[in-house]
Amino acid sequence: MKWCIVGFNIPKMRYEILSQWMREQGLENTVDFIEVSPSEFTEKLIEIKKEYDQIRIESPYRNEVFLETKKNEAEMQMLRAADTFFKDGRGEWWLRSALHCGMNNILNSLDQNLSLEGSALVVGAGGGARAAIASLVKAGYQNFNITNAFDDQATELINELKKIYFGIEFRFVSQSQLVLLPGTNSVFVNTTPFSGNNEILDELHYFNFLSQKGLVWELTLEPIDTPLVKEAMEIGARIFRGYEFVIETEKHWLRWVAPSKEFSWDELRKVLLEKLKKEKVDSESRTKV
């Protein structure tokens, strides 16, 4: 199988680990990383479809790829964001979101009931945020607070969501308003990257907005325990880390592209965690030097 990832600032480590593990599991494959600018995305995607068996879509093109696609499955019409272009046995391409399916699995696996009377606070306005909102609406949430570093992106997303989900309340929360949120959010989802200049996350570390025993989704893959995760651990929240979303995402993707094969998911989890822990040790060593 010849596959590729199309995006900008692609997290290559994740996919290199996946590709190597697939070979060890008996699925021969080669993976390429294709970084494209927004101006060349549409034209480049046409060429890529001719060359590759399967295509994964990374940020910032998960919504744009939907807008570029005329024919979509019913679920995609609501989700409007995809992380894979899946080619079926007839050679037809279909947009799908393996992340969204993985999130549904995580929600279904919970050993405690969700507090559906509470709100869900979502940070971000990209494909990850769309996938999370769709999963939480499906689970029964009716009230959402949405915040983002760029106000216009969040308000644009909310205007679009209101046209798709009837009877659901979507509220924009600016960065300055975050500290004023009451502790009525029973779910918190961070879809924005971990970085030193992500100021909006600094306002959220104290979790004054989260209800008791709330659910925290941190989609950042590296580091394993972000500052948000560490703070969430302190207050006893139920946490799902980035690598858990990665595992669930890959499960669905491989069920689509290699339905006849059986895979050792525990082995992928082990390999991924070992690599993340090594990266953490190496980073700490460089810092000390």
Backbone as CSV, one residue per row, in Angstrom:
resi,resn,N_x,N_y,N_z,CA_x,CA_y,CA_z,C_x,C_y,C_z
1,MET,0.844,-1.193,0.000,0.000,0.000,0.000,0.878,1.240,0.000
2,LYS,0.603,2.120,-0.926,1.322,3.387,-1.008,0.380,4.486,-0.524
3,TRP,0.737,5.105,0.590,-0.140,6.121,1.143,0.651,7.366,1.509
4,CYS,-0.073,8.449,1.788,0.602,9.709,2.094,-0.222,10.526,3.072
5,ILE,0.437,11.524,3.641,-0.234,12.498,4.496,-0.050,13.864,3.848
6,VAL,-1.158,14.577,3.683,-1.136,15.909,3.096,-1.486,16.922,4.176
7,GLY,-0.634,17.928,4.324,-0.912,18.929,5.341,0.177,19.970,5.402
8,PHE,0.280,20.601,6.547,1.302,21.628,6.783,1.789,21.446,8.214
9,ASN,3.100,21.383,8.402,3.692,21.031,9.701,3.163,19.668,10.177
10,ILE,3.301,18.688,9.341,2.791,17.335,9.603,3.540,16.697,10.772
11,PRO,2.833,16.072,11.733,3.489,15.353,12.833,4.056,14.024,12.328
12,LYS,5.230,14.057,11.751,5.778,12.904,11.040,6.018,11.704,11.950
13,MET,6.441,11.944,13.191,6.745,10.830,14.090,5.567,9.876,14.210
14,ARG,4.385,10.410,14.371,3.179,9.583,14.524,3.031,8.618,13.363
15,TYR,3.160,9.124,12.147,2.902,8.307,10.972,4.077,7.389,10.634
16,GLU,5.288,7.787,10.982,6.438,6.902,10.796,6.313,5.675,11.696
17,ILE,5.882,5.897,12.927,5.660,4.787,13.855,4.570,3.867,13.323
18,LEU,3.483,4.465,12.836,2.371,3.674,12.306,2.811,2.845,11.111
19,SER,3.542,3.449,10.183,3.981,2.750,8.985,4.886,1.570,9.324
20,GLN,5.841,1.777,10.232,6.742,0.704,10.643,5.968,-0.423,11.328
21,TRP,5.058,-0.080,12.205,4.244,-1.080,12.907,3.382,-1.870,11.921
22,MET,2.842,-1.210,10.914,2.048,-1.888,9.896,2.890,-2.940,9.170
23,ARG,4.133,-2.594,8.851,5.008,-3.570,8.197,5.270,-4.761,9.103
24,GLU,5.490,-4.483,10.388,5.730,-5.564,11.344,4.503,-6.451,11.511
25,GLN,3.322,-5.878,11.246,2.070,-6.627,11.332,1.727,-7.339,10.022
26,GLY,2.614,-7.235,9.052,2.416,-7.945,7.796,1.741,-7.156,6.700
27,LEU,1.575,-5.847,6.879,0.975,-5.003,5.849,2.071,-4.140,5.223
28,GLU,2.577,-4.565,4.088,3.630,-3.816,3.416,3.099,-2.456,2.967
29,ASN,3.894,-1.425,3.215,3.436,-0.081,2.870,4.599,0.883,2.786
30,THR,4.385,1.951,2.071,5.314,3.079,2.059,4.502,4.341,2.282
31,VAL,5.064,5.274,3.043,4.348,6.502,3.364,5.179,7.705,2.957
32,ASP,4.520,8.715,2.409,5.168,9.971,2.043,4.476,11.123,2.750
33,PHE,5.251,12.161,3.034,4.714,13.360,3.669,4.721,14.489,2.644
34,ILE,3.548,15.023,2.361,3.414,16.040,1.324,2.904,17.329,1.949
35,GLU,3.795,18.282,2.085,3.427,19.575,2.669,3.110,20.542,1.539
36,VAL,1.914,21.108,1.596,1.473,22.008,0.534,0.958,23.305,1.148
37,SER,1.071,24.370,0.380,0.536,25.659,0.808,-0.945,25.726,0.450
38,PRO,-1.711,26.581,1.114,-3.145,26.698,0.800,-3.422,26.998,-0.671
39,SER,-2.562,27.772,-1.297,-2.797,28.165,-2.689,-2.659,26.993,-3.657
40,GLU,-1.904,25.962,-3.295,-1.684,24.839,-4.198,-2.425,23.573,-3.780
41,PHE,-3.190,23.634,-2.701,-3.811,22.428,-2.143,-4.739,21.741,-3.147
42,THR,-5.655,22.486,-3.739,-6.653,21.892,-4.638,-6.000,21.202,-5.817
43,GLU,-5.092,21.890,-6.480,-4.433,21.335,-7.659,-3.555,20.139,-7.289
44,LYS,-2.871,20.234,-6.159,-1.981,19.160,-5.734,-2.765,17.904,-5.386
45,LEU,-3.947,18.072,-4.786,-4.754,16.921,-4.383,-5.172,16.089,-5.597
46,ILE,-5.433,16.728,-6.714,-5.793,16.007,-7.935,-4.652,15.094,-8.373
47,GLU,-3.435,15.588,-8.300,-2.260,14.797,-8.673,-2.037,13.649,-7.692
48,ILE,-2.216,13.925,-6.413,-1.970,12.925,-5.375,-2.927,11.744,-5.510
49,LYS,-4.179,12.013,-5.865,-5.170,10.946,-6.030,-4.759,9.943,-7.110
50,LYS,-4.032,10.399,-8.103,-3.594,9.526,-9.186,-2.418,8.644,-8.776
51,GLU,-1.686,9.072,-7.745,-0.429,8.396,-7.396,-0.536,7.461,-6.202
52,TYR,-1.497,7.716,-5.279,-1.505,6.989,-4.015,-2.750,6.120,-3.845
53,ASP,-2.579,5.054,-3.048,-3.682,4.144,-2.747,-4.608,4.705,-1.671
54,GLN,-4.024,5.398,-0.698,-4.801,5.997,0.387,-4.173,7.336,0.755
55,ILE,-5.018,8.259,1.251,-4.554,9.605,1.589,-5.068,9.994,2.962
56,ARG,-4.183,10.484,3.800,-4.580,11.066,5.085,-4.478,12.587,4.984
57,ILE,-5.406,13.272,5.640,-5.455,14.732,5.595,-5.126,15.301,6.968
58,GLU,-4.153,16.185,7.010,-3.758,16.835,8.261,-4.150,18.308,8.242
59,SER,-3.987,18.933,9.394,-4.231,20.365,9.538,-3.335,21.117,8.544
60,PRO,-3.840,22.198,7.958,-5.108,22.902,8.214,-6.172,22.635,7.146
61,TYR,-6.162,21.455,6.536,-7.001,21.208,5.361,-8.190,20.289,5.616
62,ARG,-8.524,20.008,6.851,-9.579,19.030,7.114,-10.973,19.550,6.773
63,ASN,-11.176,20.834,6.888,-12.436,21.419,6.437,-12.373,21.762,4.954
64,GLU,-11.246,22.250,4.515,-11.099,22.637,3.117,-11.288,21.450,2.179
65,VAL,-10.811,20.271,2.586,-10.957,19.108,1.718,-12.431,18.740,1.549
66,PHE,-13.240,19.006,2.578,-14.681,18.792,2.440,-15.273,19.756,1.416
67,LEU,-14.876,20.995,1.499,-15.409,22.011,0.592,-15.023,21.723,-0.859
68,GLU,-13.912,20.986,-1.045,-13.440,20.667,-2.391,-14.077,19.409,-2.961
69,THR,-14.868,18.689,-2.153,-15.396,17.395,-2.564,-16.890,17.484,-2.831
70,LYS,-17.311,17.088,-4.017,-18.717,17.214,-4.430,-19.598,16.121,-3.820
71,LYS,-19.097,14.877,-3.787,-19.904,13.735,-3.355,-19.420,13.244,-2.003
72,ASN,-20.318,13.239,-1.013,-19.942,12.829,0.344,-20.991,11.906,0.953
73,GLU,-20.550,11.079,1.889,-21.476,10.257,2.658,-22.274,11.156,3.599
74,ALA,-23.439,10.674,4.048,-24.378,11.505,4.811,-23.734,12.098,6.062
75,GLU,-22.956,11.296,6.793,-22.361,11.787,8.034,-21.416,12.956,7.779
76,MET,-20.726,12.921,6.651,-19.790,13.991,6.339,-20.500,15.303,6.055
77,GLN,-21.735,15.255,5.610,-22.485,16.475,5.333,-22.707,17.282,6.603
78,MET,-22.757,16.595,7.742,-22.901,17.276,9.019,-21.541,17.604,9.625
79,LEU,-20.620,16.672,9.522,-19.304,16.865,10.143,-18.486,17.934,9.431
80,ARG,-18.473,17.883,8.106,-17.817,18.900,7.274,-16.320,19.032,7.552
81,ALA,-15.706,17.945,7.972,-14.255,17.908,8.181,-13.823,16.454,8.116
82,ALA,-12.686,16.199,7.454,-12.238,14.824,7.265,-10.746,14.707,7.524
83,ASP,-10.320,13.503,7.933,-8.894,13.265,8.111,-8.371,12.169,7.197
84,THR,-9.251,11.626,6.335,-8.793,10.626,5.384,-9.612,10.676,4.102
85,PHE,-8.925,10.497,2.994,-9.554,10.222,1.718,-9.414,8.729,1.497
86,PHE,-10.505,8.012,1.675,-10.494,6.553,1.590,-10.878,6.109,0.181
87,LYS,-10.021,5.275,-0.450,-10.336,4.733,-1.767,-10.888,3.327,-1.602
88,ASP,-12.104,3.120,-2.067,-12.748,1.818,-1.892,-12.308,0.834,-2.978
89,GLY,-12.862,-0.381,-2.946,-12.467,-1.427,-3.881,-12.776,-1.128,-5.325
90,ARG,-13.680,-0.181,-5.585,-14.028,0.205,-6.955,-13.198,1.384,-7.441
91,GLY,-12.281,1.842,-6.574,-11.429,2.961,-6.957,-12.045,4.315,-6.727
92,GLU,-13.184,4.363,-6.019,-13.825,5.646,-5.711,-13.290,6.211,-4.402
93,TRP,-13.177,7.530,-4.353,-12.659,8.208,-3.169,-13.815,8.727,-2.313
94,TRP,-13.690,8.494,-0.989,-14.693,8.961,-0.037,-14.005,9.661,1.134
95,LEU,-14.546,10.809,1.501,-14.040,11.492,2.697,-14.606,10.834,3.950
96,ARG,-13.736,10.651,4.947,-14.171,10.107,6.225,-13.343,10.714,7.358
97,SER,-13.877,10.616,8.554,-13.159,11.095,9.735,-12.951,9.940,10.700
98,ALA,-11.752,9.385,10.701,-11.422,8.305,11.627,-11.362,8.839,13.057
99,LEU,-10.957,10.104,13.222,-10.913,10.712,14.552,-12.311,10.773,15.158
100,HIS,-13.277,11.186,14.374,-14.656,11.255,14.855,-15.142,9.877,15.305
101,CYS,-14.862,8.860,14.515,-15.250,7.491,14.888,-14.545,7.060,16.172
102,GLY,-13.266,7.423,16.304,-12.529,7.098,17.519,-13.103,7.773,18.747
103,MET,-13.525,9.022,18.585,-14.150,9.744,19.695,-15.454,9.082,20.109
104,ASN,-16.222,8.626,19.133,-17.456,7.904,19.454,-17.147,6.657,20.279
105,ASN,-16.091,5.938,19.910,-15.690,4.749,20.649,-15.334,5.077,22.089
106,ILE,-14.593,6.164,22.269,-14.180,6.571,23.614,-15.395,6.907,24.466
107,LEU,-16.338,7.637,23.898,-17.549,7.973,24.645,-18.347,6.718,24.998
108,ASN,-18.407,5.770,24.076,-19.144,4.534,24.330,-18.457,3.645,25.367
109,SER,-17.149,3.853,25.563,-16.401,3.007,26.491,-16.441,3.505,27.940
110,LEU,-17.005,4.690,28.161,-17.000,5.268,29.501,-17.757,4.382,30.483
111,ASP,-17.158,4.210,31.664,-17.803,3.378,32.692,-18.663,4.203,33.641
112,GLN,-18.903,5.451,33.280,-19.785,6.303,34.085,-20.600,7.176,33.148
113,ASN,-21.779,7.553,33.581,-22.653,8.354,32.738,-22.128,9.770,32.583
114,LEU,-22.339,10.329,31.400,-21.982,11.719,31.158,-23.007,12.642,31.803
115,SER,-22.535,13.802,32.261,-23.438,14.808,32.830,-23.973,15.673,31.695
116,LEU,-24.993,15.178,31.041,-25.490,15.835,29.839,-26.170,17.167,30.126
117,GLU,-26.518,17.400,31.390,-27.125,18.686,31.724,-26.081,19.798,31.752
118,GLY,-24.813,19.421,31.804,-23.734,20.409,31.782,-23.397,20.816,30.356
119,SER,-22.442,21.737,30.234,-21.985,22.194,28.920,-20.685,21.498,28.550
120,ALA,-20.317,21.631,27.291,-19.015,21.163,26.810,-18.218,22.379,26.363
121,LEU,-17.012,22.521,26.888,-16.128,23.617,26.501,-15.119,23.081,25.492
122,VAL,-15.110,23.647,24.300,-14.228,23.196,23.227,-13.272,24.316,22.856
123,VAL,-11.978,23.997,22.861,-10.945,24.965,22.482,-10.453,24.623,21.080
124,GLY,-10.648,25.547,20.158,-10.236,25.327,18.776,-11.404,25.458,17.829
125,ALA,-11.086,25.604,16.532,-12.143,25.776,15.534,-11.844,24.999,14.257
126,GLY,-10.950,24.010,14.353,-10.569,23.236,13.179,-11.266,21.890,13.109
127,GLY,-10.624,20.951,12.388,-11.207,19.640,12.189,-11.389,18.850,13.468
128,GLY,-10.437,18.972,14.398,-10.564,18.271,15.679,-11.749,18.761,16.479
129,ALA,-11.966,20.071,16.478,-13.111,20.643,17.194,-14.421,20.184,16.570
130,ARG,-14.496,20.163,15.247,-15.708,19.713,14.561,-16.018,18.255,14.890
131,ALA,-14.962,17.415,14.893,-15.148,15.995,15.198,-15.644,15.801,16.618
132,ALA,-15.055,16.556,17.570,-15.456,16.441,18.974,-16.891,16.896,19.183
133,ILE,-17.250,18.012,18.580,-18.614,18.538,18.736,-19.631,17.545,18.173
134,ALA,-19.334,16.981,17.009,-20.247,16.008,16.402,-20.435,14.793,17.306
135,SER,-19.349,14.315,17.911,-19.430,13.150,18.802,-20.219,13.471,20.062
136,LEU,-19.989,14.652,20.621,-20.675,15.033,21.852,-22.157,15.316,21.615
137,VAL,-22.502,15.871,20.452,-23.911,16.046,20.107,-24.581,14.680,20.006
138,LYS,-23.893,13.749,19.366,-24.429,12.387,19.229,-24.621,11.735,20.593
139,ALA,-23.743,12.071,21.555,-23.838,11.502,22.898,-24.956,12.142,23.722
140,GLY,-25.456,13.305,23.258,-26.575,13.924,23.950,-26.334,15.321,24.482
141,TYR,-25.155,15.888,24.249,-24.887,17.254,24.729,-25.657,18.268,23.894
142,GLN,-26.190,19.274,24.586,-27.001,20.284,23.903,-26.479,21.703,24.098
143,ASN,-25.442,21.855,24.922,-24.893,23.188,25.202,-23.376,23.178,25.043
144,PHE,-22.882,24.095,24.219,-21.453,24.156,23.928,-20.917,25.568,24.112
145,ASN,-19.761,25.650,24.762,-18.975,26.879,24.815,-17.755,26.666,23.937
146,ILE,-17.538,27.586,22.997,-16.439,27.432,22.048,-15.524,28.643,22.135
147,THR,-14.228,28.373,22.275,-13.245,29.451,22.344,-12.096,29.127,21.406
148,ASN,-11.377,30.163,21.007,-10.278,29.975,20.058,-9.372,31.198,20.122
149,ALA,-8.123,31.019,19.744,-7.178,32.135,19.761,-7.607,33.244,18.806
150,PHE,-8.260,32.852,17.714,-8.735,33.835,16.737,-10.265,33.863,16.790
151,ASP,-10.797,34.974,17.268,-12.239,35.086,17.493,-13.050,34.843,16.224
152,ASP,-12.572,35.366,15.093,-13.354,35.252,13.867,-13.523,33.803,13.425
153,GLN,-12.501,32.964,13.661,-12.602,31.552,13.299,-13.667,30.855,14.142
154,ALA,-13.707,31.181,15.432,-14.699,30.568,16.323,-16.112,31.013,15.974
155,THR,-16.312,32.295,15.720,-17.660,32.785,15.392,-18.126,32.251,14.040
156,GLU,-17.198,32.096,13.100,-17.545,31.515,11.797,-17.980,30.066,11.963
157,LEU,-17.251,29.324,12.800,-17.620,27.933,13.062,-19.000,27.852,13.707
158,ILE,-19.252,28.698,14.689,-20.535,28.675,15.394,-21.685,28.989,14.442
159,ASN,-21.506,29.973,13.583,-22.550,30.302,12.609,-22.864,29.115,11.707
160,GLU,-21.838,28.366,11.362,-22.027,27.176,10.523,-22.713,26.061,11.303
161,LEU,-22.284,25.855,12.551,-22.863,24.793,13.384,-24.349,25.011,13.633
162,LYS,-24.750,26.256,13.789,-26.157,26.571,14.055,-27.048,26.197,12.884
163,LYS,-26.477,26.144,11.680,-27.241,25.762,10.499,-27.353,24.244,10.359
164,ILE,-26.482,23.534,11.078,-26.425,22.073,10.948,-27.161,21.374,12.084
165,TYR,-26.937,21.856,13.315,-27.496,21.195,14.502,-28.629,22.048,15.081
166,PHE,-29.850,21.601,14.875,-31.007,22.347,15.358,-31.288,21.972,16.816
167,GLY,-31.621,22.986,17.620,-31.926,22.746,19.025,-30.702,22.654,19.915
168,ILE,-29.518,22.884,19.353,-28.274,22.848,20.123,-27.787,24.282,20.330
169,GLU,-27.348,24.581,21.541,-26.885,25.935,21.874,-25.370,26.015,21.734
170,PHE,-24.907,26.961,20.902,-23.475,27.199,20.724,-23.176,28.633,21.141
171,ARG,-22.239,28.785,22.050,-21.914,30.103,22.593,-20.428,30.381,22.423
172,PHE,-20.098,31.544,21.892,-18.697,31.942,21.769,-18.215,32.532,23.089
173,VAL,-17.042,32.086,23.528,-16.421,32.606,24.750,-15.061,33.171,24.373
174,SER,-14.870,34.459,24.547,-13.588,35.077,24.226,-12.549,34.704,25.284
175,GLN,-11.292,34.943,24.974,-10.219,34.611,25.902,-10.390,35.337,27.231
176,SER,-10.823,36.578,27.190,-10.994,37.355,28.416,-12.167,36.864,29.261
177,GLN,-13.112,36.155,28.632,-14.295,35.671,29.358,-14.080,34.294,29.999
178,LEU,-12.991,33.617,29.662,-12.784,32.254,30.150,-12.756,32.171,31.666
179,VAL,-12.127,33.159,32.304,-12.011,33.125,33.770,-13.359,33.346,34.447
180,LEU,-14.348,33.820,33.678,-15.670,34.095,34.251,-16.640,32.928,34.083
181,LEU,-16.205,31.888,33.380,-17.093,30.747,33.160,-17.407,30.055,34.485
182,PRO,-18.666,29.717,34.716,-19.008,28.963,35.931,-18.584,27.502,35.776
183,GLY,-18.501,26.797,36.874,-18.067,25.403,36.856,-19.153,24.448,36.430
184,THR,-19.766,24.713,35.292,-20.894,23.894,34.817,-20.549,23.110,33.556
185,ASN,-19.284,23.154,33.141,-18.866,22.385,31.970,-18.428,20.996,32.426
186,SER,-19.109,19.986,31.953,-18.777,18.628,32.371,-17.797,17.946,31.428
187,VAL,-17.534,18.579,30.279,-16.541,18.080,29.335,-15.675,19.242,28.866
188,PHE,-14.379,19.003,28.790,-13.438,19.992,28.265,-12.620,19.326,27.171
189,VAL,-12.575,19.947,25.996,-11.844,19.391,24.856,-10.834,20.426,24.358
190,ASN,-9.553,20.062,24.362,-8.533,20.940,23.792,-8.044,20.350,22.479
191,THR,-8.277,21.063,21.388,-7.827,20.598,20.077,-6.686,21.451,19.533
192,THR,-6.188,22.387,20.346,-5.116,23.277,19.902,-3.763,22.715,20.317
193,PRO,-2.688,23.089,19.612,-1.376,22.495,19.873,-0.726,22.990,21.160
194,PHE,0.141,22.138,21.707,0.937,22.525,22.867,2.103,23.364,22.381
195,SER,2.216,24.581,22.902,3.330,25.451,22.537,3.470,26.542,23.589
196,GLY,4.619,27.165,23.582,4.889,28.195,24.570,4.091,29.457,24.367
197,ASN,3.548,29.656,23.160,2.806,30.899,22.886,1.308,30.676,22.720
198,ASN,0.797,29.545,23.211,-0.640,29.297,23.173,-1.272,29.916,24.427
199,GLU,-1.483,31.226,24.360,-1.909,31.985,25.535,-3.284,31.571,26.043
200,ILE,-4.134,31.129,25.148,-5.495,30.806,25.560,-5.513,29.652,26.562
201,LEU,-4.545,28.732,26.463,-4.492,27.603,27.395,-4.070,28.051,28.797
202,ASP,-3.318,29.145,28.879,-2.903,29.651,30.194,-4.107,30.032,31.048
203,GLU,-5.184,30.440,30.402,-6.391,30.838,31.120,-7.182,29.634,31.638
204,LEU,-6.815,28.430,31.180,-7.624,27.252,31.471,-6.991,26.285,32.458
205,HIS,-5.768,26.553,32.875,-5.036,25.595,33.718,-5.679,25.354,35.077
206,TYR,-6.483,26.291,35.553,-7.040,26.141,36.905,-8.366,25.386,36.924
207,PHE,-8.916,25.122,35.770,-10.125,24.296,35.637,-11.283,24.771,36.522
208,ASN,-11.373,26.083,36.741,-12.498,26.614,37.508,-13.823,26.439,36.754
209,PHE,-13.732,26.159,35.466,-14.911,26.026,34.619,-15.450,24.595,34.591
210,LEU,-14.705,23.625,35.141,-15.055,22.209,35.007,-15.808,21.725,36.234
211,SER,-16.881,21.011,35.995,-17.656,20.468,37.106,-16.905,19.292,37.744
212,GLN,-17.341,18.898,38.923,-16.680,17.819,39.650,-16.705,16.523,38.827
213,LYS,-15.563,15.848,38.803,-15.394,14.598,38.052,-15.709,14.783,36.565
214,GLY,-15.308,15.937,36.056,-15.536,16.217,34.636,-14.614,15.403,33.741
215,LEU,-14.906,15.438,32.462,-14.162,14.679,31.462,-13.252,15.638,30.693
216,VAL,-11.971,15.276,30.558,-10.995,16.124,29.867,-10.422,15.365,28.673
217,TRP,-10.537,15.970,27.502,-9.927,15.432,26.286,-8.784,16.353,25.883
218,GLU,-7.569,15.849,25.914,-6.397,16.597,25.472,-5.883,15.921,24.205
219,LEU,-6.092,16.552,23.053,-5.736,15.916,21.789,-4.260,16.035,21.439
220,THR,-3.513,16.831,22.187,-2.079,16.964,21.940,-1.382,15.625,22.148
221,LEU,-0.604,15.200,21.182,0.092,13.916,21.277,1.368,14.013,22.098
222,GLU,2.095,15.091,21.913,3.395,15.239,22.577,3.515,16.618,23.209
223,PRO,3.841,16.685,24.507,4.175,15.598,25.435,2.936,14.806,25.877
224,ILE,3.181,13.645,26.481,2.078,12.804,26.942,1.259,13.548,27.980
225,ASP,1.940,14.115,28.960,1.270,14.867,30.024,1.540,16.354,29.844
226,THR,0.646,17.017,29.142,0.756,18.462,28.971,0.431,19.144,30.301
227,PRO,0.706,20.445,30.429,0.304,21.158,31.645,-1.178,21.004,31.952
228,LEU,-2.015,20.974,30.919,-3.449,20.785,31.138,-3.741,19.414,31.743
229,VAL,-3.064,18.397,31.248,-3.261,17.048,31.781,-2.818,16.985,33.235
230,LYS,-1.685,17.579,33.541,-1.175,17.562,34.919,-2.145,18.236,35.882
231,GLU,-2.697,19.373,35.462,-3.665,20.067,36.313,-4.953,19.259,36.452
232,ALA,-5.363,18.623,35.362,-6.575,17.804,35.402,-6.397,16.622,36.350
233,MET,-5.197,16.073,36.403,-4.908,14.979,37.322,-5.054,15.435,38.767
234,GLU,-4.662,16.663,39.032,-4.716,17.216,40.387,-6.156,17.323,40.904
235,ILE,-7.085,17.583,39.994,-8.472,17.767,40.450,-9.300,16.488,40.296
236,GLY,-8.654,15.414,39.870,-9.358,14.134,39.775,-10.278,13.992,38.582
237,ALA,-9.991,14.707,37.501,-10.816,14.610,36.296,-10.548,13.291,35.567
238,ARG,-11.487,12.863,34.767,-11.303,11.704,33.897,-10.623,12.202,32.633
239,ILE,-9.425,11.673,32.317,-8.597,12.240,31.259,-8.391,11.233,30.128
240,PHE,-8.478,11.730,28.907,-8.059,10.978,27.734,-6.970,11.789,27.036
241,ARG,-5.807,11.171,26.880,-4.642,11.853,26.319,-4.569,11.683,24.810
242,GLY,-3.665,12.452,24.203,-3.535,12.446,22.755,-3.271,11.086,22.152
243,TYR,-2.397,10.288,22.782,-2.065,8.986,22.197,-3.281,8.059,22.168
244,GLU,-4.209,8.232,23.105,-5.410,7.398,23.111,-6.300,7.709,21.906
245,PHE,-6.361,8.978,21.534,-7.114,9.352,20.341,-6.424,8.845,19.078
246,VAL,-5.088,8.856,19.092,-4.338,8.342,17.948,-4.639,6.861,17.736
247,ILE,-4.580,6.075,18.807,-4.840,4.638,18.704,-6.238,4.385,18.155
248,GLU,-7.237,5.063,18.700,-8.613,4.852,18.243,-8.804,5.303,16.799
249,THR,-8.108,6.369,16.411,-8.181,6.847,15.033,-7.605,5.814,14.070
250,GLU,-6.435,5.280,14.413,-5.792,4.309,13.524,-6.599,3.015,13.426
251,LYS,-7.281,2.638,14.484,-8.128,1.444,14.435,-9.157,1.566,13.319
252,HIS,-9.793,2.708,13.270,-10.845,2.880,12.268,-10.271,2.997,10.867
253,TRP,-9.182,3.724,10.746,-8.580,3.886,9.418,-8.181,2.532,8.837
254,LEU,-7.536,1.692,9.638,-7.075,0.402,9.132,-8.225,-0.579,8.903
255,ARG,-9.315,-0.431,9.623,-10.492,-1.248,9.332,-11.049,-0.917,7.956
256,TRP,-10.894,0.335,7.539,-11.363,0.730,6.216,-10.418,0.260,5.109
257,VAL,-9.105,0.479,5.304,-8.157,0.220,4.212,-7.660,-1.222,4.182
258,ALA,-7.746,-1.943,5.296,-7.296,-3.340,5.343,-8.268,-4.162,6.181
259,PRO,-9.523,-4.289,5.728,-10.572,-4.922,6.533,-10.345,-6.402,6.829
260,SER,-9.536,-7.069,6.030,-9.354,-8.514,6.216,-8.229,-8.858,7.187
261,LYS,-7.489,-7.868,7.640,-6.339,-8.138,8.514,-6.690,-7.922,9.983
262,GLU,-6.002,-8.684,10.839,-6.101,-8.512,12.284,-4.820,-7.835,12.771
263,PHE,-4.965,-6.873,13.679,-3.809,-6.125,14.155,-3.692,-6.203,15.677
264,SER,-2.454,-6.121,16.172,-2.195,-6.100,17.612,-2.149,-4.646,18.081
265,TRP,-3.286,-4.149,18.536,-3.363,-2.740,18.930,-2.574,-2.463,20.199
266,ASP,-2.467,-3.444,21.076,-1.661,-3.262,22.286,-0.202,-3.015,21.928
267,GLU,0.249,-3.658,20.860,1.635,-3.468,20.426,1.845,-2.055,19.896
268,LEU,0.882,-1.532,19.137,0.996,-0.159,18.646,1.009,0.817,19.810
269,ARG,0.151,0.597,20.781,0.122,1.459,21.968,1.485,1.452,22.679
270,LYS,2.048,0.260,22.823,3.342,0.114,23.495,4.446,0.851,22.746
271,VAL,4.506,0.662,21.436,5.540,1.303,20.618,5.408,2.818,20.664
272,LEU,4.180,3.302,20.539,3.945,4.745,20.535,4.323,5.366,21.877
273,LEU,3.932,4.734,22.976,4.258,5.267,24.295,5.755,5.258,24.551
274,GLU,6.425,4.195,24.139,7.879,4.124,24.324,8.573,5.260,23.576
275,LYS,8.117,5.538,22.363,8.707,6.624,21.577,8.439,7.978,22.223
276,LEU,7.237,8.188,22.716,6.905,9.460,23.349,7.708,9.668,24.624
277,LYS,7.889,8.605,25.396,8.677,8.703,26.624,10.141,8.980,26.315
278,LYS,10.659,8.365,25.251,12.046,8.613,24.845,12.221,10.054,24.400
279,GLU,11.249,10.552,23.650,11.310,11.949,23.208,11.317,12.897,24.397
280,LYS,10.554,12.556,25.431,10.514,13.389,26.633,11.866,13.408,27.325
281,VAL,12.489,12.223,27.475,13.806,12.129,28.120,14.850,12.895,27.316
282,ASP,14.833,12.719,25.996,15.792,13.419,25.136,15.611,14.926,25.230
283,SER,14.354,15.372,25.287,14.085,16.810,25.379,14.584,17.381,26.707
284,GLU,14.367,16.640,27.790,14.829,17.079,29.103,16.366,17.124,29.151
285,SER,17.004,16.171,28.507,18.470,16.141,28.468,19.014,17.344,27.719
286,ARG,18.384,17.688,26.600,18.827,18.855,25.815,18.644,20.124,26.614
287,THR,17.539,20.188,27.382,17.284,21.383,28.188,18.355,21.572,29.248
288,LYS,18.751,20.467,29.892,19.786,20.547,30.931,21.126,20.978,30.352
289,VAL,21.450,20.472,29.156,22.694,20.845,28.521,22.695,22.341,28.172
